[in-house]
Amino acid sequence: MFLRSKEKRPSHSLRALIFTLPLTIFFSHSAIAHFIELIPSSSLITKSAESDFSFDIRFTHPMEGAPIMEMERPDLFGVQVAGKKYDLTTALQSAKLKGKLNPANATSYKANHKIKRAGDYSFYLVPKPYWEPEEQAMIIHYTKVVVNAYGLENGWETPVGLPVEIIPLSRPYGLWTNNIFSGQVLNNGQPEPSATIEIEYRGEGKIAVPATPFITQIVRADKNGIFHYAMPKAGWWGFAALLDNGKMLPAPDGTEAQVEEGGLIWVHTQDMPE
């Protein structure tokens, strides 16, 4: 994780140098980023048989697919469509997962949703704060994904209103592999200049990574909070803008801890047929 504060906490790149030998041990620790995965069974609904779909929700390191961190029940799961918001929190169903590097079963979540009309559906998740001992910080990552139904484009670029949010400047669905995704980081509704964006492919441990820096890609936004990235492989890509807004929350030991606020968006790419 990377915070913009000036505390003497190791930077993302410095931690990558610390955890180099052996690579197979350290890839799944501090050298890679925490992401909430909010992954729908489809990013596009094109026929009625697809209208009843599901979500896989977990807190992990996407490229490695591990460890799966324990995730408390989110404070809010909702959807924005045609300018209106709907609370879907009651649809969340907890599930226990045990994966690579997991010392015990970790709590993740599932959710089902049925699309009833055409349009852009911006699903969003507000998690409870997560204590990260290696960062000595509380982590709150506001996460969203846009699902389009039946080709009606009516709101994919509209902010949901999360405290930290990435607004897509490229349509966040119907993307070919190697398309460029552009976004703008908003901090409490205002563009955040020079924000750091961490990017990970949902590789689930299936990608042969040659060195630590390949796990998490890093880009910086410009003075208007705008960034660009070309996605080189088909699948799900997560973009996380991480900010330090000076907030503090109690750590498990009762001391005050810094809060890392993140705005995440997931987008899907597909290979173009020959």
N, C-alpha and C positions, 0 to 999 in steps of 0.2 A: 504494500500500500504506500501511497505517497500523499503527504500532507504539505500544504503550503506554509505551514508555520515555521518559525526559526528555531524550534526546539532541537536539541542535539540528538535527534533520532536518526538512525542510518537511512540514507536515501534508498530508493528502489534500486538504482544502479550499484550503490555500494554494497547493499545486501546481496546483490547478485554475485559480486566478487567474493564476498565472505563465504557463500555457500556454493563452492565449485567442486569440492572433492569429497566423496564421489558424487557426480551429478545425479545418479539414479536415486540417491538418498534424499538430496536436498531440493529437487525440483518441486516437491509438493509441500514445501514449507514457506519460509519468508520470501523466497525469490519469485513467487508468483502471487497473483492478486486474488482477493476474495470477491466473488460475484454472487448475487442472488440470481438464480436461473428461473425465469418466468417464461416457460417454453410451451406454446400451444401445439396441439397435434397437427395443426396446419396454419400457415400464415395467410392462406387464401381460401375462401369458401366459394366454390364455383357451381356447386349443385346441391340440391336439398339433402342428399345422403350425407353430406359433410357438415350440415348445419349444427349437429349435436356433437361437439368436440370437447376435448379435455386439456387440462394444464398439468405440467410437471413443474413443481416449485421446490427448489432446494438451494442451500447455501453451500457453495463449494468453490473449487478452483477449476474452471471449465476445461482448460486445455488438458489437464491431468485427470480430471474427473474425480479427484480425491484430494484431501479427505472431505467427506461430507460432514459439515459442522452442524451441531445441534441448533435447531431453529425454533424459537418460541413462536406461539401462534401470532401471526401478524395482526397489527392493530386495524388494518383496513385492506380489503381487496375489492376493487371496483372497476367499473367500465364507464367510459364517456363515449356517447354516440349522439350525433346530431345536436351537439351542444348541451346535452343533459347527462348527468351522472347518476349511476345506479350502484348501490352498495351490494356487493356479492360475497361479503365476508362469511356469511352463514354457509356458503357452498364449499368452503375449505374443509378438507378431510385429511387428518394427519395420517402419516405412514412412517414406518420405521425402515431405514435402509442401513445396510452394512456393506461398505465397499472397501476398496484398496486403501490401506493406511488407517481405516477406521478402527479405533480401539473398542468401540461398542456401537450398537445400533443408534443412529442419529435420526432425529425427527425431520421429516420433509412433509410436503403437502401435495394433495391432488385437488382438482376442482373441475367440475363439468359445467358447460354453458351451452345453451341452445340459441342460435341466431334466428331471429324471427323476421328480420327485414334487411334489405340491402343497405350498405354503408360502411364507413370506417369505424372500427371498434377499438378504442384505445384502452387497453386493460392496464391497471396500475396496482402496485402493492406498496403498502407502508409497513415496514417491519418494526419489531421491537428492537431497541438498541442491543448490540452484541458486544461483549467484552472480548477484546483481542489482547492477550497478555504480552505478546511479542511487540506489539505496537504501543502498549500501555494506553490504549484509547478505546472509547466506545464508538462502534460503527453503526451508522444508520444509512442504508442505501435505498433510496426511493427508485423503484424499478417499474418499467412499462414495456409494452409490446403492442404493436398495431396489427390487427387482423382485418382484412378487407373481405366484404361479402358481396358477391354477385356484381362486382365491377363498379359500383357507385362510389366515387371518391368525394367524400363530403366532410373532411375534418382531420386527415392524417397530420396536418401541419399545425393543428390547434393545440396550445398548451393545455395540460390537465390542471396545472396550478400547484404542482408539487414544490416544496421548498427549494430543491435543486433538481433541475430537469434539463434533459437534452431535447431540443426541438428539432425534428428532422427537416432539413432543407432539401434533401433528396426524398422522393417518395419511398417509404421504408418497407415496401413489399414489391413483388414483381421484379426483383433484381437478378440480373445475370451475374455469374462469377466474373470477377475482375471489374465490375461496376464500382464507381467511386461513391461512397456514402458521405454526405455532408451534413453537419449538424451545428446547432448553436447552443452553447451552455448558458442557461439562465439560473441566476442566483436570486431567489426571492423575486422573480419576475423580471430581473434586469440582466442584460448581457454581462457575463463574467470574463474580463480580459485575461489572456494568458493562462487560462485554466489548463491543467494537465489532464489528459484523457488516456486511461488505460484501456487496451483493446485485447480481447481474447477470443479465440475460436473455441467452440464447444467440441473439443477433440476427444473428450472422455478417455484419455490415456491411450488412444489408438494411433497418435501421431508420433513418429520417431523424431524427437527434438534434438538437434545437434549440439545446442548449447543453451544455457539459461536465458540469455536475452531474447531468444526466439519464442519463449512462452508467452510473455506479455509485451505487446507492442505499445509504444508510447508516442503520443503526438501532443503538441501544444496548440491551443487555440490562439487566434489573433486578438487584436485589441477589442474586437466586437464579439469575442467568444465563439468564433466560427472555426471549424476544423474540417479536414477532409481525409479520407482513407480509402484506398482501393483494396477490396477483399479478394484474396487470391484463391480461395477454395470454396466449394459449395457447402452449404450448411448454415448453422446459426453463429452469428457474431455478436458479442456483447461489447458495448461502449460505455465506459464508466468515467464520469467527470467527478473528481474527488476534491473536496474543498474543506478548508478549516475556517469556519465562521466565528471562531472564538467561543463557542458554546462549551459548557462543562456539564458533566453528569457524574453521579456517584459510581465509583468502581465497586466491584464485589467486596473489597476490604473497607469500603466507606470513604476512601479518599476521593477527592475530585479528579476526574479524568477528562482529557480533551475529547471532543466529539469530532469524528470524521463524517461529514455528510457527503453522500454520493448521489448523483443522478445517473441512472442506467437506462439504456434502451437496447433491445434485442432486435436484430434484423436478419432476414434469411436470404441466402443467395442460391441460385440454381444454375447448373451447367446448361449451356445452350446446346440443343440437339444438333447433330451433324446434318 
